[in-house]
């Protein structure tokens, strides 16, 4: 019974939203806006549960002497510091709306001085992983890899002034050999075709997974089954 009720709720809500897409008469056209309000309410409770779960797991790891307990302690301090500054809107007037982008608020200062630089530092490390992956992918081991290597080289040249100047001397009847023309052509046709194929695949995946959820085949959100 504990699993039948969530399955029935998911089936009813999923079927309702599928019908709302194809049925133009009331109340279906306004259904999405009304449900989004309830979703915002549930999202607030989810934030509270997520924060509490974060504190519980982190404290338990610190108590057990986890090797990264120093960083876990930094996580707790940062969490409670941002939570306190945000809830009480320190550094500015307390308003019901809670505009945290207002200049002068401590929350804004902590975000700009601590969180944003840390996030930029983390994302900057991705450049090394991208370079490593590109090196492995662009090795001309076969015909497909060779085509990928040539296309990537043209795209890289097309983004720089050097690429434009290398083929600027070619006459107009050989314009199809110029780097800018090749750059635009690759982005317009093969790249667009690949993106559309990926989007179609994603859409089919979303549809199939949604059907699995609605029909009760996928039950991972129930915490798994024995």
C-alpha positions in Angstrom: 0.0 0.0 0.0 2.9 2.3 0.7 4.0 2.0 -2.9 0.6 1.8 -4.6 -0.4 5.3 -3.4 2.7 7.1 -4.9 2.3 5.0 -8.1 -1.4 6.1 -8.4 -0.5 9.7 -7.7 2.3 9.7 -10.4 -0.1 8.0 -12.9 -2.9 10.4 -12.3 -0.7 13.6 -12.4 1.3 12.4 -15.4 -1.8 11.5 -17.4 -3.4 14.8 -16.5 -0.5 16.8 -17.8 -0.3 14.8 -21.0 -4.0 15.4 -21.6 -3.5 19.1 -20.8 -1.2 19.5 -23.8 -3.8 18.2 -26.2 -7.0 19.5 -24.6 -7.6 23.3 -25.2 -10.7 23.8 -23.1 -10.7 24.8 -19.4 -9.3 24.1 -17.0 -6.4 22.6 -18.9 -4.9 25.8 -20.4 -4.4 27.3 -17.0 -3.4 24.0 -15.3 0.3 24.5 -15.7 0.3 27.9 -14.0 -1.8 26.7 -11.1 0.3 23.6 -10.5 3.5 25.7 -10.6 2.4 27.5 -7.5 2.0 24.2 -5.7 5.4 23.2 -7.0 7.0 26.3 -5.5 5.5 25.4 -2.2 6.8 21.9 -2.3 10.2 23.2 -3.4 10.4 25.2 -0.3 9.9 22.1 1.9 12.4 20.3 -0.3 15.0 23.0 0.4 14.5 22.5 4.1 14.7 18.7 3.9 17.8 19.0 1.7 19.5 21.4 4.1 18.7 19.2 7.0 19.9 16.1 5.2 23.2 17.9 4.3 23.8 18.8 8.0 22.9 15.3 9.2 25.2 13.5 6.8 28.1 16.0 7.3 27.9 15.8 11.1 27.8 12.0 11.1 30.9 11.9 8.9 32.8 14.3 11.2 31.9 12.3 14.2 33.2 9.1 12.6 36.5 10.8 11.8 36.2 11.0 8.1 39.6 11.9 6.3 38.0 15.0 4.8 36.5 16.2 8.1 38.3 19.5 7.8 36.6 20.3 4.5 33.3 19.0 5.9 33.6 21.5 8.7 34.2 24.2 6.2 31.1 23.1 4.4 29.0 23.4 7.6 30.4 26.8 8.5 29.7 28.1 5.0 26.2 26.6 5.0 25.2 28.2 8.3 26.9 31.5 7.5 25.1 31.9 4.2 21.9 30.7 5.7 22.1 33.2 8.6 23.1 36.1 6.4 20.4 35.3 3.9 17.5 34.8 6.4 18.1 37.9 8.4 19.2 40.0 5.4 22.2 41.4 7.3 23.7 44.6 5.9 20.4 46.0 4.6 16.7 46.7 5.3 14.6 43.6 6.0 12.0 43.3 3.3 9.3 40.7 2.7 10.5 40.1 -0.9 14.1 39.3 0.1 15.9 40.8 -2.9 19.4 39.3 -2.3 20.9 41.1 -5.3 20.7 44.5 -3.6 24.0 46.3 -3.3 25.3 46.4 0.3 23.8 43.2 1.6 26.3 40.8 3.2 24.7 37.9 1.2 25.6 39.7 -2.0 29.1 40.5 -0.8 29.8 36.9 0.3 28.5 35.6 -2.9 30.7 37.9 -5.0 33.8 37.6 -2.8 33.7 33.9 -2.0 31.2 31.8 -3.9 31.7 33.2 -7.3 35.6 33.0 -7.3 35.4 29.4 -6.0 32.9 28.5 -8.7 35.1 30.1 -11.3 38.2 28.2 -10.0 36.3 24.9 -10.2 35.1 25.5 -13.7 38.6 26.7 -14.8 39.9 23.2 -14.0 37.5 21.8 -16.6 39.8 23.3 -19.3 42.4 20.7 -18.6 39.9 17.8 -18.8 38.6 19.3 -22.1 42.1 19.5 -23.5 42.9 15.9 -22.5 39.6 14.6 -24.0 40.2 16.6 -27.2 43.7 15.2 -27.5 42.3 11.6 -27.3 39.4 12.3 -29.6 41.2 14.2 -32.3 43.9 11.6 -33.0 43.5 10.4 -36.6 43.2 6.7 -35.9 40.6 6.2 -38.6 38.6 8.0 -41.2 36.0 9.3 -38.8 38.6 10.6 -36.4 40.4 12.3 -39.3 37.2 14.1 -40.4 36.6 15.2 -36.8 40.2 16.4 -36.6 40.0 18.4 -39.8 36.6 19.9 -38.9 37.8 20.9 -35.4 41.0 22.5 -36.9 38.9 24.6 -39.3 36.6 25.7 -36.5 39.5 26.7 -34.4 41.0 28.7 -37.3 37.7 30.3 -38.1 37.5 31.7 -34.6 40.8 33.6 -34.9 42.0 36.4 -37.2 44.9 34.2 -38.4 42.4 31.8 -40.0 40.8 34.6 -41.9 44.1 36.0 -43.2 45.4 32.6 -44.2 42.9 32.2 -47.1 42.1 35.9 -47.7 44.3 35.8 -50.9 42.2 33.2 -52.7 40.1 34.6 -55.6 36.4 34.7 -55.4 35.8 31.6 -57.6 37.6 29.7 -54.9 35.7 31.2 -52.0 34.5 27.7 -51.0 38.1 27.0 -49.9 38.3 30.0 -47.6 38.4 29.4 -43.9 35.4 31.7 -43.1 33.2 30.0 -45.7 34.2 26.5 -44.4 33.7 27.7 -40.8 30.1 28.9 -41.5 29.3 25.8 -43.6 30.4 23.4 -40.9 28.4 25.2 -38.2 25.3 25.6 -40.4 24.9 22.1 -41.8 26.9 19.2 -40.2 26.8 20.8 -36.7 23.1 21.8 -36.9 22.3 18.3 -38.1 24.2 16.7 -35.2 22.5 19.0 -32.7 19.0 18.2 -34.1 19.8 14.5 -33.9 20.9 14.8 -30.3 17.8 16.8 -29.4 15.6 14.2 -31.1 17.3 11.5 -29.1 16.9 13.5 -25.9 13.2 14.0 -26.6 12.7 10.3 -27.3 14.5 9.5 -24.1 12.3 11.9 -22.1 9.2 10.4 -23.6 10.2 6.9 -22.9 11.3 7.6 -19.3 8.1 9.6 -18.7 6.0 6.7 -19.9 8.0 4.3 -17.7 7.2 6.6 -14.7 3.5 7.0 -15.5 3.0 3.3 -16.0 4.9 2.4 -12.9 7.7 0.6 -14.6 10.4 2.9 -13.3 10.2 3.0 -9.5 13.5 4.4 -8.5 11.9 7.4 -6.8 10.3 5.0 -4.3 13.7 4.1 -2.9 14.3 0.9 -4.9 12.8 -2.5 -4.5 14.1 -5.8 -3.1 
